[in-house]
Structures are given as C-alpha cells and as structure tokens.
Amino acid sequence: RTAFQIGITVIGAVLIIGITLGSIAGYFGGRIDEVIMRITDIFLAFPALILAMAITIAVGPSLTTIMLALTIVSWPSYARVIRGDILSIREEDFVQAARGVGSSNLRIILRHVLPNAIYPVLIMASLDIGAVVLSAAALSFLGLGVPEGYADWGQMISFSRNWIVGTGDNAFAYWYTVVIPGFFIFLFVLGWNLLGDAFRDILDPRLSRR
C-alpha cells in the first residue's frame, strides 16, 4: 500500500505541476518561458536522488517528506516534455483559427493544445511510477524513508542487512529476508513498465498505423 500511495501521489502531483508550468512556458513563450525553463534547468542540474536525500534530511524523514522530495525532483522533466510539444502545436492552423474566432488563451490551451500534446507525458507518468517507488525504496534503505511501522519494501531490506550473509556454515541461511521484498519491488516496477509500454503502443499514432 505504501508503494502505491507514494507512486500514484507523486506522479499525480508531478503531472499537475509539470503540465501547468510546461503549458504556460510553451504557449506564451518570451520571458515567461525563459524564467520557467531556467528554474527547470536549476533543478535538473542536481542529481535527483541526492537532491531528494538533502530535502528529506532537511525536513525530517516521513512518508509526506518522501513524496514532497520526489515531487520536487521529478516535475522538471515533465515540464520540458510538454513545453516542447506545445511549442510545435501552438503554430498549427487549428490553434490559429481558435485565436481568430476570439477564444481565450485558457480555452485554447485546455481545448485545443493540451489534448494534442499530453500523450507523451501520460506515457512517461506510467513508466515513472515504478522509478519513483525505486527511489523511495532507496531512501528507506538509507534510513531516510518512512518511519518504523509502515509496510515498506526498502525498509524491510534495510532491516535485513545484517542477514544478507547467513551463518558460517550456510551463507544463504536467511536469503529470504532480502530476496522476498526485493523480488516484489522487481515485480511492482516491471508491472508499471509493461503498463507504460502498453500505453505507448495505444497512444502513439506512429505505432497505431503499423
């Protein structure tokens, strides 16, 4: 449950932030685009996991802090992708026609631009849920994750560190303490990756024509 909560909550927040900022930057351009993209570049300049660790340490380890840290380090890539698609779509004839009939900028973005630019971001989101859970498990393994009492795979592996190597007679005596939570992390991430591939096959028009 913790994995689902972290993955879905973080990706939902990242989609809202990334789509909003990327849409504003791509559609309006100019100084607004410059400011948003430079802020995005600043966040992208830091290694994501290290920045998430720094935020978690500064605020204090908790489930909410993990989700906040992963949201902060994940939204810039979404903003960049949606901005790139909107930059090309905003010059299309149907967008110019909507401007010509007096549609507001908000209506054009929501009605005409976003529906044609959002599919790559949705595919990214479905693939990144697994990556977010892996990052959360890494933070938990390092002692920066959820507090004790949560059913968390990374925390389980952290608790099992002293039993990775078993007894002198049998090095694999306690193999299950690490393998079982690690195997379920593997299955969880693999499942979301397969779902992301399916979304890509469904939503990518270049693949649907084949």
Secondary structure, DSSP 8 states (H G I E B T S, - for coil): -HHHHHHHHHHHHHHHHHHHHHHHHHHH-HHHHHHHHHHHHHHHTS-HHHHHHHHHHHH-SSHHHHHHHHHHHHHHHHHHHHHHHHHHHTTSHHHHHHHHTT--HHHHIIIIIHHHHSHHHHHHHHHHHHHHHHHHHHHHHTT-SS-TTS--HHHHHHHTGGGSS--SS-TTTTTHHHHHHHHHHHHHHHHHHHHHHHHHHHH-HHHHT-
